[in-house]
Amino acid sequence: MATARPRAGPPVRLRTALAEGLSTIVTTRALLRATVVSMVSFAGVGMFVVACPLLGAAWLGSEGRGALLLAAVAASGLGANAVLARRPDAIGADTLLGATTVALAVATALAALPGAGWVVAAALLSGLGQGPQLTALIRIRHRDSPAAVRGRVFTLGASLKITAMAGGTALAGVLATQSVLTCLLVSAGFQLVATALFLLLRPGNANTATPDANTATRNADTATSGADTAG
């Protein structure tokens, strides 16, 4: 006899899913900070990416060698995340988000200095910022998103971040045709703004916990009370 399959629930409309994800981000301070900081920071990253071919032409001999700078960014980010994977609790997610944003500001400023050495150092430092920043962002979203809407928070957050990068690349396309230096300085400015937002949007103690976190805390308190009573 065939077993009847459970009927699927009604599909969630796209507008409803987006609204739930956005509401969770806006009302959870840690998620709001991580989302806003990553958006502004990634706009600056987009500008740096556009500048790399021009930096390659200016200091490495050809525009094609600008791709080597992007390869250095990717390799540096991968190496940094490999180190973090071995000791995932060495640095808190929020601290890592702030530190990597500062690193990206410094990296972009270094790229504006004259000389091939500075440009290569900037690419390596940018990778050290970009890779762990993404790791921090994922950790924060997983930690502070309720399980029921976690997927929507991840999807919406990633969409907003990519949109911000697209805006940064469009702005860089305009500025870089006039001056690569101006493009890089504006990019560094985005990272400084992101750092300022990280400090300004510091979560308070009262409203940072998600429902899942509150449940876990209550369970821990109950267990502790039971142990005290038994003692």
C-alpha positions in Angstrom: 0.0 0.0 0.0 1.5 3.3 -1.1 2.2 5.8 1.7 0.5 9.1 1.2 2.9 12.0 0.9 2.4 15.0 3.3 0.8 17.9 1.5 3.1 20.9 1.0 2.2 24.1 2.7 1.1 27.1 0.6 4.0 28.7 -1.3 5.4 31.8 0.2 5.0 34.8 -2.1 8.2 36.5 -3.2 7.0 39.9 -1.8 6.2 38.3 1.6 9.5 36.5 1.8 11.4 39.7 1.0 9.3 41.7 3.5 10.1 39.1 6.2 13.8 39.1 5.4 14.0 42.9 5.3 12.0 43.2 8.6 14.4 40.8 10.3 17.4 42.8 9.1 16.0 46.1 10.1 14.8 45.1 13.5 17.9 43.1 14.5 20.7 45.6 15.2 23.6 43.3 14.6 22.1 42.2 11.2 21.4 45.8 10.3 25.0 46.9 11.1 26.5 44.0 9.2 24.3 44.5 6.2 24.9 48.3 5.9 28.6 48.0 6.6 29.1 45.3 4.0 27.0 47.2 1.4 29.1 50.4 1.8 32.3 48.5 2.0 31.6 46.5 -1.1 30.8 49.6 -3.1 34.4 50.6 -2.4 35.6 47.1 -3.3 33.9 47.4 -6.7 35.7 50.7 -7.3 39.0 49.0 -6.4 38.3 46.2 -8.9 37.7 48.6 -11.7 41.0 50.4 -10.9 43.1 47.3 -11.0 43.6 47.1 -14.8 44.6 50.8 -14.8 47.0 50.2 -11.9 48.4 47.3 -13.9 49.0 49.6 -16.9 50.6 52.3 -14.8 52.9 50.2 -12.6 53.1 46.7 -13.9 53.6 47.2 -17.6 50.2 46.5 -19.1 46.5 46.5 -18.3 46.4 42.7 -18.6 48.7 42.5 -15.6 46.0 44.1 -13.6 44.4 40.7 -13.6 47.4 39.5 -11.6 46.4 42.0 -8.9 42.9 40.5 -8.7 44.6 37.0 -8.5 46.6 38.3 -5.6 43.5 39.5 -3.9 41.8 36.1 -4.4 44.8 34.1 -3.2 45.3 36.4 -0.1 41.6 36.1 0.8 41.7 32.3 0.4 44.8 32.0 2.6 43.3 34.2 5.3 40.1 32.2 5.4 42.1 29.0 5.6 43.8 30.3 8.7 40.5 31.4 10.2 39.0 27.9 9.5 41.6 26.3 11.7 40.8 28.6 14.6 37.2 29.8 14.0 36.7 31.2 17.5 40.0 33.2 17.7 38.3 36.4 16.6 34.7 37.4 17.2 32.5 37.9 14.1 31.7 41.5 14.9 35.3 42.4 15.7 36.4 40.7 12.5 33.9 42.7 10.5 35.2 46.0 11.8 38.9 45.0 11.5 38.6 43.9 7.9 36.8 47.0 6.9 39.6 49.1 8.3 42.1 46.8 6.4 40.2 47.5 3.2 40.4 51.3 3.8 44.2 51.0 4.3 44.6 48.7 1.3 42.8 51.1 -1.0 44.9 54.1 0.3 48.1 52.1 -0.4 47.0 51.5 -4.0 46.9 55.3 -4.5 50.7 55.5 -3.6 53.1 55.6 -6.5 55.1 52.4 -7.1 54.5 48.8 -8.1 55.4 47.6 -4.6 52.6 49.6 -3.0 50.1 48.4 -5.6 51.0 44.7 -5.0 50.9 45.2 -1.2 47.5 46.9 -1.6 46.2 43.9 -3.5 47.4 41.4 -0.9 46.0 43.5 2.0 42.7 43.9 0.1 42.4 40.1 -0.1 43.1 39.8 3.7 40.2 42.2 4.2 37.7 40.8 1.6 37.9 37.1 2.5 37.6 37.3 6.3 35.0 40.1 5.9 32.7 37.7 4.0 33.4 35.1 6.7 32.4 37.5 9.4 29.3 38.5 7.6 28.1 34.9 7.2 28.8 34.2 10.9 26.8 37.2 12.0 23.8 36.3 9.7 23.8 32.7 10.9 24.1 33.8 14.5 21.5 36.5 14.6 18.9 35.3 12.1 15.9 33.2 13.4 16.0 29.8 11.7 12.6 30.3 10.1 13.8 33.3 8.0 17.5 32.7 7.9 17.5 31.8 4.2 15.6 35.0 3.3 18.0 37.1 5.3 21.0 35.5 3.5 19.4 35.9 0.1 18.3 39.5 0.6 21.6 40.5 2.3 23.6 39.1 -0.6 21.4 40.8 -3.1 21.9 44.2 -1.4 25.6 43.7 -1.2 25.9 42.8 -4.9 23.7 45.8 -5.9 26.0 48.1 -3.9 29.1 46.7 -5.7 27.4 47.3 -9.0 26.8 50.9 -8.0 30.5 51.2 -6.9 31.7 49.9 -10.2 29.5 52.3 -12.2 30.8 55.2 -10.2 34.4 54.0 -10.7 33.8 53.8 -14.4 33.1 57.5 -14.5 35.9 58.5 -12.1 38.6 56.3 -13.5 38.4 57.8 -16.9 39.3 61.1 -15.3 41.7 60.1 -12.7 42.7 56.7 -11.2 43.9 58.5 -8.0 40.4 60.1 -7.5 38.8 56.7 -8.0 41.0 55.1 -5.4 40.5 57.9 -2.9 36.8 57.8 -3.2 37.0 54.0 -2.8 39.0 54.5 0.4 36.4 57.0 1.5 33.6 54.4 1.1 35.6 52.1 3.4 36.1 54.9 6.0 32.3 55.5 5.9 31.7 51.8 6.4 34.0 51.9 9.4 32.2 54.9 10.9 28.9 53.1 10.4 30.3 50.0 12.1 31.0 52.2 15.2 27.7 54.2 15.0 25.5 51.1 14.6 26.8 49.3 17.7 24.2 46.9 19.0 22.8 47.6 22.4 22.5 45.0 25.1 18.7 44.9 25.2 17.7 44.1 21.6 20.5 42.1 20.0 19.4 38.6 20.8 17.3 36.7 18.3 14.3 34.6 19.4 16.5 31.5 19.0 19.1 33.0 21.2 16.6 34.1 23.8 15.2 30.5 23.9 18.7 29.1 24.4 19.4 31.6 27.2 16.2 30.7 29.0 17.0 27.0 28.7 20.5 27.6 30.1 19.1 29.7 33.0 16.6 26.9 33.8 19.3 24.3 33.8 21.4 26.5 36.1 18.5 27.1 38.5 17.9 23.4 38.6 21.5 22.6 39.4 21.5 25.3 42.2 18.4 23.8 43.7 19.8 20.3 43.6 23.0 21.5 45.3 
